[in-house]
């Protein structure tokens, strides 16, 4: 028994098919570039929001710390007054 080896026919890539494939690849890259621009825009927006949030919180934090100090001072003063009475 002889084995019959089938030869794979080599398909020639025509210029039109090549151009069509390259256009498809180019469209794919342009779509990905648009998606990347959108992602970058969202990252920038998130960064700006976080920056605003940090600035807002830092003001509130310093206000909270100063109020806590005042409360501690008043508590100590009240304790001293109560000790005198």
PDB file as gemmi writes it, atoms N, CA and C in Angstrom:
CRYST1    1.000    1.000    1.000  90.00  90.00  90.00 P 1                      
ATOM      1  N   UNK A   1       0.833  -1.175   0.000  1.00  0.00           N  
ATOM      2  CA  UNK A   1       0.000   0.000   0.000  1.00  0.00           C  
ATOM      3  C   UNK A   1       0.877   1.238   0.000  1.00  0.00           C  
ATOM      4  N   UNK A   2       0.576   2.018  -0.904  1.00  0.00           N  
ATOM      5  CA  UNK A   2       1.307   3.267  -1.008  1.00  0.00           C  
ATOM      6  C   UNK A   2       0.470   4.386  -0.402  1.00  0.00           C  
ATOM      7  N   UNK A   3       1.141   5.216   0.352  1.00  0.00           N  
ATOM      8  CA  UNK A   3       0.459   6.383   0.924  1.00  0.00           C  
ATOM      9  C   UNK A   3       0.471   7.495  -0.107  1.00  0.00           C  
ATOM     10  N   UNK A   4      -0.665   8.081  -0.252  1.00  0.00           N  
ATOM     11  CA  UNK A   4      -0.783   9.184  -1.196  1.00  0.00           C  
ATOM     12  C   UNK A   4      -0.649  10.489  -0.409  1.00  0.00           C  
ATOM     13  N   UNK A   5       0.297  11.248  -0.771  1.00  0.00           N  
ATOM     14  CA  UNK A   5       0.534  12.524  -0.099  1.00  0.00           C  
ATOM     15  C   UNK A   5      -0.136  13.611  -0.919  1.00  0.00           C  
ATOM     16  N   UNK A   6      -1.031  14.284  -0.256  1.00  0.00           N  
ATOM     17  CA  UNK A   6      -1.709  15.392  -0.932  1.00  0.00           C  
ATOM     18  C   UNK A   6      -0.867  16.650  -0.768  1.00  0.00           C  
ATOM     19  N   UNK A   7      -0.669  17.272  -1.826  1.00  0.00           N  
ATOM     20  CA  UNK A   7       0.081  18.527  -1.792  1.00  0.00           C  
ATOM     21  C   UNK A   7      -0.898  19.664  -1.519  1.00  0.00           C  
ATOM     22  N   UNK A   8      -0.506  20.463  -0.561  1.00  0.00           N  
ATOM     23  CA  UNK A   8      -1.336  21.641  -0.266  1.00  0.00           C  
ATOM     24  C   UNK A   8      -1.122  22.666  -1.362  1.00  0.00           C  
ATOM     25  N   UNK A   9      -2.191  23.092  -1.878  1.00  0.00           N  
ATOM     26  CA  UNK A   9      -2.097  24.107  -2.917  1.00  0.00           C  
ATOM     27  C   UNK A   9      -1.763  25.436  -2.243  1.00  0.00           C  
ATOM     28  N   UNK A  10      -0.752  26.059  -2.755  1.00  0.00           N  
ATOM     29  CA  UNK A  10      -0.341  27.354  -2.199  1.00  0.00           C  
ATOM     30  C   UNK A  10      -1.246  28.412  -2.804  1.00  0.00           C  
ATOM     31  N   UNK A  11      -1.939  29.082  -1.911  1.00  0.00           N  
ATOM     32  CA  UNK A  11      -2.849  30.125  -2.377  1.00  0.00           C  
ATOM     33  C   UNK A  11      -2.054  31.407  -2.569  1.00  0.00           C  
ATOM     34  N   UNK A  12      -2.209  31.969  -3.708  1.00  0.00           N  
ATOM     35  CA  UNK A  12      -1.511  33.228  -3.954  1.00  0.00           C  
ATOM     36  C   UNK A  12      -2.354  34.356  -3.381  1.00  0.00           C  
ATOM     37  N   UNK A  13      -1.681  35.286  -2.792  1.00  0.00           N  
ATOM     38  CA  UNK A  13      -2.347  36.421  -2.173  1.00  0.00           C  
ATOM     39  C   UNK A  13      -2.425  37.529  -3.211  1.00  0.00           C  
ATOM     40  N   UNK A  14      -3.602  37.763  -3.655  1.00  0.00           N  
ATOM     41  CA  UNK A  14      -3.753  38.778  -4.689  1.00  0.00           C  
ATOM     42  C   UNK A  14      -3.611  40.165  -4.065  1.00  0.00           C  
ATOM     43  N   UNK A  15      -3.292  41.117  -4.906  1.00  0.00           N  
ATOM     44  CA  UNK A  15      -3.093  42.483  -4.414  1.00  0.00           C  
ATOM     45  C   UNK A  15      -4.386  43.043  -3.840  1.00  0.00           C  
ATOM     46  N   UNK A  16      -5.512  42.734  -4.457  1.00  0.00           N  
ATOM     47  CA  UNK A  16      -6.796  43.238  -3.969  1.00  0.00           C  
ATOM     48  C   UNK A  16      -7.111  42.662  -2.583  1.00  0.00           C  
ATOM     49  N   UNK A  17      -6.845  41.371  -2.398  1.00  0.00           N  
ATOM     50  CA  UNK A  17      -7.107  40.753  -1.109  1.00  0.00           C  
ATOM     51  C   UNK A  17      -6.173  41.322  -0.044  1.00  0.00           C  
ATOM     52  N   UNK A  18      -4.925  41.554  -0.436  1.00  0.00           N  
ATOM     53  CA  UNK A  18      -3.958  42.147   0.489  1.00  0.00           C  
ATOM     54  C   UNK A  18      -4.410  43.537   0.909  1.00  0.00           C  
ATOM     55  N   UNK A  19      -4.843  44.347  -0.061  1.00  0.00           N  
ATOM     56  CA  UNK A  19      -5.315  45.701   0.249  1.00  0.00           C  
ATOM     57  C   UNK A  19      -6.531  45.652   1.172  1.00  0.00           C  
ATOM     58  N   UNK A  20      -7.435  44.737   0.905  1.00  0.00           N  
ATOM     59  CA  UNK A  20      -8.632  44.604   1.736  1.00  0.00           C  
ATOM     60  C   UNK A  20      -8.248  44.224   3.168  1.00  0.00           C  
ATOM     61  N   UNK A  21      -7.314  43.310   3.301  1.00  0.00           N  
ATOM     62  CA  UNK A  21      -6.859  42.879   4.626  1.00  0.00           C  
ATOM     63  C   UNK A  21      -6.185  44.031   5.364  1.00  0.00           C  
ATOM     64  N   UNK A  22      -5.347  44.783   4.666  1.00  0.00           N  
ATOM     65  CA  UNK A  22      -4.654  45.908   5.299  1.00  0.00           C  
ATOM     66  C   UNK A  22      -5.636  46.997   5.711  1.00  0.00           C  
ATOM     67  N   UNK A  23      -6.665  47.243   4.912  1.00  0.00           N  
ATOM     68  CA  UNK A  23      -7.687  48.220   5.285  1.00  0.00           C  
ATOM     69  C   UNK A  23      -8.430  47.769   6.536  1.00  0.00           C  
ATOM     70  N   UNK A  24      -8.696  46.487   6.616  1.00  0.00           N  
ATOM     71  CA  UNK A  24      -9.357  45.937   7.795  1.00  0.00           C  
ATOM     72  C   UNK A  24      -8.494  46.120   9.037  1.00  0.00           C  
ATOM     73  N   UNK A  25      -7.203  45.866   8.896  1.00  0.00           N  
ATOM     74  CA  UNK A  25      -6.272  46.044  10.017  1.00  0.00           C  
ATOM     75  C   UNK A  25      -6.213  47.516  10.417  1.00  0.00           C  
ATOM     76  N   UNK A  26      -6.169  48.400   9.421  1.00  0.00           N  
ATOM     77  CA  UNK A  26      -6.117  49.843   9.696  1.00  0.00           C  
ATOM     78  C   UNK A  26      -7.373  50.299  10.428  1.00  0.00           C  
ATOM     79  N   UNK A  27      -8.544  49.804  10.011  1.00  0.00           N  
ATOM     80  CA  UNK A  27      -9.798  50.144  10.709  1.00  0.00           C  
ATOM     81  C   UNK A  27      -9.759  49.663  12.143  1.00  0.00           C  
ATOM     82  N   UNK A  28      -9.243  48.468  12.331  1.00  0.00           N  
ATOM     83  CA  UNK A  28      -9.147  47.906  13.673  1.00  0.00           C  
ATOM     84  C   UNK A  28      -8.267  48.781  14.559  1.00  0.00           C  
ATOM     85  N   UNK A  29      -7.120  49.214  14.026  1.00  0.00           N  
ATOM     86  CA  UNK A  29      -6.228  50.079  14.796  1.00  0.00           C  
ATOM     87  C   UNK A  29      -6.881  51.422  15.088  1.00  0.00           C  
ATOM     88  N   UNK A  30      -7.605  51.980  14.121  1.00  0.00           N  
ATOM     89  CA  UNK A  30      -8.240  53.275  14.353  1.00  0.00           C  
ATOM     90  C   UNK A  30      -9.341  53.154  15.406  1.00  0.00           C  
ATOM     91  N   UNK A  31     -10.074  52.036  15.405  1.00  0.00           N  
ATOM     92  CA  UNK A  31     -11.093  51.814  16.431  1.00  0.00           C  
ATOM     93  C   UNK A  31     -10.438  51.674  17.803  1.00  0.00           C  
ATOM     94  N   UNK A  32      -9.317  50.958  17.852  1.00  0.00           N  
ATOM     95  CA  UNK A  32      -8.612  50.802  19.129  1.00  0.00           C  
ATOM     96  C   UNK A  32      -8.046  52.130  19.603  1.00  0.00           C  
ATOM     97  N   UNK A  33      -7.581  52.953  18.673  1.00  0.00           N  
ATOM     98  CA  UNK A  33      -7.049  54.267  19.041  1.00  0.00           C  
ATOM     99  C   UNK A  33      -8.160  55.125  19.632  1.00  0.00           C  
ATOM    100  N   UNK A  34      -9.352  55.041  19.052  1.00  0.00           N  
ATOM    101  CA  UNK A  34     -10.493  55.813  19.579  1.00  0.00           C  
ATOM    102  C   UNK A  34     -10.859  55.337  20.977  1.00  0.00           C  
ATOM    103  N   UNK A  35     -10.845  54.036  21.178  1.00  0.00           N  
ATOM    104  CA  UNK A  35     -11.136  53.482  22.505  1.00  0.00           C  
ATOM    105  C   UNK A  35     -10.075  53.935  23.505  1.00  0.00           C  
ATOM    106  N   UNK A  36      -8.814  53.931  23.087  1.00  0.00           N  
ATOM    107  CA  UNK A  36      -7.736  54.366  23.970  1.00  0.00           C  
ATOM    108  C   UNK A  36      -7.892  55.847  24.328  1.00  0.00           C  
ATOM    109  N   UNK A  37      -8.318  56.676  23.368  1.00  0.00           N  
ATOM    110  CA  UNK A  37      -8.556  58.098  23.652  1.00  0.00           C  
ATOM    111  C   UNK A  37      -9.671  58.251  24.678  1.00  0.00           C  
ATOM    112  N   UNK A  38     -10.721  57.453  24.538  1.00  0.00           N  
ATOM    113  CA  UNK A  38     -11.832  57.519  25.496  1.00  0.00           C  
ATOM    114  C   UNK A  38     -11.378  57.084  26.886  1.00  0.00           C  
ATOM    115  N   UNK A  39     -10.587  56.031  26.952  1.00  0.00           N  
ATOM    116  CA  UNK A  39     -10.080  55.546  28.243  1.00  0.00           C  
ATOM    117  C   UNK A  39      -9.189  56.604  28.881  1.00  0.00           C  
ATOM    118  N   UNK A  40      -8.317  57.216  28.089  1.00  0.00           N  
ATOM    119  CA  UNK A  40      -7.433  58.251  28.604  1.00  0.00           C  
ATOM    120  C   UNK A  40      -8.236  59.447  29.130  1.00  0.00           C  
ATOM    121  N   UNK A  41      -9.281  59.815  28.410  1.00  0.00           N  
ATOM    122  CA  UNK A  41     -10.147  60.919  28.853  1.00  0.00           C  
ATOM    123  C   UNK A  41     -10.793  60.585  30.191  1.00  0.00           C  
ATOM    124  N   UNK A  42     -11.294  59.364  30.338  1.00  0.00           N  
ATOM    125  CA  UNK A  42     -11.915  58.951  31.598  1.00  0.00           C  
ATOM    126  C   UNK A  42     -10.904  58.921  32.738  1.00  0.00           C  
ATOM    127  N   UNK A  43      -9.690  58.466  32.454  1.00  0.00           N  
ATOM    128  CA  UNK A  43      -8.651  58.447  33.490  1.00  0.00           C  
ATOM    129  C   UNK A  43      -8.337  59.869  33.937  1.00  0.00           C  
ATOM    130  N   UNK A  44      -8.258  60.789  32.989  1.00  0.00           N  
ATOM    131  CA  UNK A  44      -8.008  62.196  33.348  1.00  0.00           C  
ATOM    132  C   UNK A  44      -9.145  62.751  34.194  1.00  0.00           C  
ATOM    133  N   UNK A  45     -10.386  62.442  33.819  1.00  0.00           N  
ATOM    134  CA  UNK A  45     -11.534  62.907  34.605  1.00  0.00           C  
ATOM    135  C   UNK A  45     -11.497  62.352  36.021  1.00  0.00           C  
ATOM    136  N   UNK A  46     -11.180  61.081  36.150  1.00  0.00           N  
ATOM    137  CA  UNK A  46     -11.092  60.459  37.474  1.00  0.00           C  
ATOM    138  C   UNK A  46      -9.988  61.121  38.291  1.00  0.00           C  
ATOM    139  N   UNK A  47      -8.855  61.398  37.647  1.00  0.00           N  
ATOM    140  CA  UNK A  47      -7.740  62.062  38.335  1.00  0.00           C  
ATOM    141  C   UNK A  47      -8.164  63.438  38.853  1.00  0.00           C  
ATOM    142  N   UNK A  48      -8.859  64.204  38.013  1.00  0.00           N  
ATOM    143  CA  UNK A  48      -9.320  65.536  38.430  1.00  0.00           C  
ATOM    144  C   UNK A  48     -10.332  65.429  39.571  1.00  0.00           C  
ATOM    145  N   UNK A  49     -11.233  64.459  39.492  1.00  0.00           N  
ATOM    146  CA  UNK A  49     -12.204  64.263  40.567  1.00  0.00           C  
ATOM    147  C   UNK A  49     -11.510  63.907  41.874  1.00  0.00           C  
ATOM    148  N   UNK A  50     -10.513  63.027  41.796  1.00  0.00           N  
ATOM    149  CA  UNK A  50      -9.768  62.640  43.003  1.00  0.00           C  
ATOM    150  C   UNK A  50      -9.010  63.829  43.581  1.00  0.00           C  
ATOM    151  N   UNK A  51      -8.450  64.654  42.704  1.00  0.00           N  
ATOM    152  CA  UNK A  51      -7.723  65.837  43.158  1.00  0.00           C  
ATOM    153  C   UNK A  51      -8.673  66.776  43.903  1.00  0.00           C  
ATOM    154  N   UNK A  52      -9.852  67.018  43.339  1.00  0.00           N  
ATOM    155  CA  UNK A  52     -10.856  67.878  43.986  1.00  0.00           C  
ATOM    156  C   UNK A  52     -11.281  67.271  45.323  1.00  0.00           C  
ATOM    157  N   UNK A  53     -11.493  65.969  45.342  1.00  0.00           N  
ATOM    158  CA  UNK A  53     -11.905  65.285  46.568  1.00  0.00           C  
ATOM    159  C   UNK A  53     -10.831  65.424  47.645  1.00  0.00           C  
ATOM    160  N   UNK A  54      -9.571  65.193  47.281  1.00  0.00           N  
ATOM    161  CA  UNK A  54      -8.476  65.315  48.257  1.00  0.00           C  
ATOM    162  C   UNK A  54      -8.392  66.727  48.812  1.00  0.00           C  
ATOM    163  N   UNK A  55      -8.568  67.733  47.951  1.00  0.00           N  
ATOM    164  CA  UNK A  55      -8.524  69.121  48.409  1.00  0.00           C  
ATOM    165  C   UNK A  55      -9.678  69.405  49.369  1.00  0.00           C  
ATOM    166  N   UNK A  56     -10.851  68.885  49.036  1.00  0.00           N  
ATOM    167  CA  UNK A  56     -12.015  69.102  49.903  1.00  0.00           C  
ATOM    168  C   UNK A  56     -11.831  68.419  51.250  1.00  0.00           C  
ATOM    169  N   UNK A  57     -11.356  67.205  51.227  1.00  0.00           N  
ATOM    170  CA  UNK A  57     -11.176  66.431  52.459  1.00  0.00           C  
ATOM    171  C   UNK A  57     -10.085  67.036  53.332  1.00  0.00           C  
ATOM    172  N   UNK A  58      -9.011  67.532  52.733  1.00  0.00           N  
ATOM    173  CA  UNK A  58      -7.918  68.085  53.541  1.00  0.00           C  
ATOM    174  C   UNK A  58      -8.411  69.283  54.350  1.00  0.00           C  
ATOM    175  N   UNK A  59      -9.276  70.111  53.752  1.00  0.00           N  
ATOM    176  CA  UNK A  59      -9.856  71.241  54.496  1.00  0.00           C  
ATOM    177  C   UNK A  59     -10.728  70.766  55.634  1.00  0.00           C  
ATOM    178  N   UNK A  60     -11.558  69.773  55.363  1.00  0.00           N  
ATOM    179  CA  UNK A  60     -12.426  69.232  56.408  1.00  0.00           C  
ATOM    180  C   UNK A  60     -11.612  68.560  57.506  1.00  0.00           C  
ATOM    181  N   UNK A  61     -10.553  67.877  57.114  1.00  0.00           N  
ATOM    182  CA  UNK A  61      -9.707  67.185  58.082  1.00  0.00           C  
ATOM    183  C   UNK A  61      -9.050  68.181  59.034  1.00  0.00           C  
ATOM    184  N   UNK A  62      -8.519  69.272  58.479  1.00  0.00           N  
ATOM    185  CA  UNK A  62      -7.870  70.260  59.349  1.00  0.00           C  
ATOM    186  C   UNK A  62      -8.902  70.930  60.252  1.00  0.00           C  
ATOM    187  N   UNK A  63     -10.113  71.169  59.734  1.00  0.00           N  
ATOM    188  CA  UNK A  63     -11.178  71.723  60.581  1.00  0.00           C  
ATOM    189  C   UNK A  63     -11.524  70.753  61.700  1.00  0.00           C  
ATOM    190  N   UNK A  64     -11.613  69.487  61.374  1.00  0.00           N  
ATOM    191  CA  UNK A  64     -11.938  68.471  62.379  1.00  0.00           C  
ATOM    192  C   UNK A  64     -10.870  68.381  63.450  1.00  0.00           C  
ATOM    193  N   UNK A  65      -9.622  68.452  63.037  1.00  0.00           N  
ATOM    194  CA  UNK A  65      -8.519  68.385  64.004  1.00  0.00           C  
ATOM    195  C   UNK A  65      -8.549  69.598  64.929  1.00  0.00           C  
ATOM    196  N   UNK A  66      -8.779  70.782  64.370  1.00  0.00           N  
ATOM    197  CA  UNK A  66      -8.823  71.981  65.225  1.00  0.00           C  
ATOM    198  C   UNK A  66     -10.006  71.923  66.188  1.00  0.00           C  
ATOM    199  N   UNK A  67     -11.144  71.405  65.746  1.00  0.00           N  
ATOM    200  CA  UNK A  67     -12.300  71.270  66.642  1.00  0.00           C  
ATOM    201  C   UNK A  67     -12.009  70.264  67.748  1.00  0.00           C  
ATOM    202  N   UNK A  68     -11.352  69.183  67.414  1.00  0.00           N  
ATOM    203  CA  UNK A  68     -11.011  68.186  68.436  1.00  0.00           C  
ATOM    204  C   UNK A  68     -10.083  68.786  69.485  1.00  0.00           C  
ATOM    205  N   UNK A  69      -9.125  69.605  69.055  1.00  0.00           N  
ATOM    206  CA  UNK A  69      -8.220  70.266  70.010  1.00  0.00           C  
ATOM    207  C   UNK A  69      -8.997  71.191  70.941  1.00  0.00           C  
ATOM    208  N   UNK A  70      -9.912  71.952  70.369  1.00  0.00           N  
ATOM    209  CA  UNK A  70     -10.722  72.863  71.199  1.00  0.00           C  
ATOM    210  C   UNK A  70     -11.554  72.079  72.210  1.00  0.00           C  
ATOM    211  N   UNK A  71     -12.138  70.978  71.764  1.00  0.00           N  
ATOM    212  CA  UNK A  71     -12.944  70.158  72.676  1.00  0.00           C  
ATOM    213  C   UNK A  71     -12.076  69.596  73.786  1.00  0.00           C  
ATOM    214  N   UNK A  72     -10.875  69.130  73.450  1.00  0.00           N  
ATOM    215  CA  UNK A  72      -9.969  68.615  74.478  1.00  0.00           C  
ATOM    216  C   UNK A  72      -9.600  69.705  75.480  1.00  0.00           C  
ATOM    217  N   UNK A  73      -9.301  70.921  74.969  1.00  0.00           N  
ATOM    218  CA  UNK A  73      -8.965  72.028  75.864  1.00  0.00           C  
ATOM    219  C   UNK A  73     -10.140  72.363  76.791  1.00  0.00           C  
ATOM    220  N   UNK A  74     -11.343  72.402  76.213  1.00  0.00           N  
ATOM    221  CA  UNK A  74     -12.522  72.704  77.034  1.00  0.00           C  
ATOM    222  C   UNK A  74     -12.786  71.595  78.049  1.00  0.00           C  
ATOM    223  N   UNK A  75     -12.561  70.358  77.658  1.00  0.00           N  
ATOM    224  CA  UNK A  75     -12.757  69.236  78.578  1.00  0.00           C  
ATOM    225  C   UNK A  75     -11.785  69.342  79.752  1.00  0.00           C  
ATOM    226  N   UNK A  76     -10.553  69.670  79.459  1.00  0.00           N  
ATOM    227  CA  UNK A  76      -9.550  69.821  80.521  1.00  0.00           C  
ATOM    228  C   UNK A  76      -9.920  70.979  81.440  1.00  0.00           C  
ATOM    229  N   UNK A  77     -10.387  72.080  80.854  1.00  0.00           N  
ATOM    230  CA  UNK A  77     -10.779  73.228  81.676  1.00  0.00           C  
ATOM    231  C   UNK A  77     -11.965  72.895  82.569  1.00  0.00           C  
ATOM    232  N   UNK A  78     -12.943  72.169  82.021  1.00  0.00           N  
ATOM    233  CA  UNK A  78     -14.109  71.776  82.816  1.00  0.00           C  
ATOM    234  C   UNK A  78     -13.686  70.842  83.942  1.00  0.00           C  
ATOM    235  N   UNK A  79     -12.799  69.899  83.653  1.00  0.00           N  
ATOM    236  CA  UNK A  79     -12.326  68.982  84.696  1.00  0.00           C  
ATOM    237  C   UNK A  79     -11.611  69.743  85.810  1.00  0.00           C  
ATOM    238  N   UNK A  80     -10.805  70.748  85.441  1.00  0.00           N  
ATOM    239  CA  UNK A  80     -10.118  71.552  86.446  1.00  0.00           C  
ATOM    240  C   UNK A  80     -11.118  72.330  87.313  1.00  0.00           C  
ATOM    241  N   UNK A  81     -12.148  72.902  86.650  1.00  0.00           N  
ATOM    242  CA  UNK A  81     -13.170  73.645  87.383  1.00  0.00           C  
ATOM    243  C   UNK A  81     -13.941  72.711  88.333  1.00  0.00           C  
ATOM    244  N   UNK A  82     -14.259  71.513  87.829  1.00  0.00           N  
ATOM    245  CA  UNK A  82     -14.986  70.558  88.678  1.00  0.00           C  
ATOM    246  C   UNK A  82     -14.130  70.135  89.860  1.00  0.00           C  
ATOM    247  N   UNK A  83     -12.823  70.027  89.654  1.00  0.00           N  
ATOM    248  CA  UNK A  83     -11.923  69.633  90.735  1.00  0.00           C  
ATOM    249  C   UNK A  83     -11.876  70.736  91.801  1.00  0.00           C  
ATOM    250  N   UNK A  84     -11.996  71.979  91.435  1.00  0.00           N  
ATOM    251  CA  UNK A  84     -11.961  73.083  92.378  1.00  0.00           C  
ATOM    252  C   UNK A  84     -13.240  73.124  93.228  1.00  0.00           C  
ATOM    253  N   UNK A  85     -14.336  72.716  92.624  1.00  0.00           N  
ATOM    254  CA  UNK A  85     -15.614  72.797  93.333  1.00  0.00           C  
ATOM    255  C   UNK A  85     -15.780  71.669  94.263  1.00  0.00           C  
TER     256      UNK A  85                                                      
END                                                                             
